[in-house]
Amino acid sequence: MTPDAGDAVVFPPDYDTRFEEVRSCRQGTQHGPDIRIFASASAVEPYQNRTEPFPVGAVLVKEEHFGGGDCTGPLTQWTAMIKREEGSSPTTLDWTWQQVDPDRTLVGEDLARCHECHVDCPGGYAGTCTPP
């Protein structure tokens, strides 16, 4: 999976139909908003089963909404990540992390608050702390 030509965002505009929802809506804890997680085809099995590594190019997209746990509130942003080559960026756990506004404007990339939160996930898998 690569970004669309001319688009720095790592997920397609129609991710919600092209990707599989791998984590249903729930209220976030440390992140606050309601969240849903979508995975590209190559990310589904590693995310759900936690037995194989994510392949290069795997994409995860976290939708973030205002609300009370049902994801019906307005979309506030996306946090997305795309897997990079092993050893390419140990600081970011070999992922490119993106913060994207509702209009698909890239707000930030490889922000420390994203990857640092996932470094020491107890019992986690490949930087993902919460079970699917």
Order of alpha helices (4+ residues) and beta strands (2+ residues): alpha-beta-beta-alpha-beta-beta-beta-beta-alpha
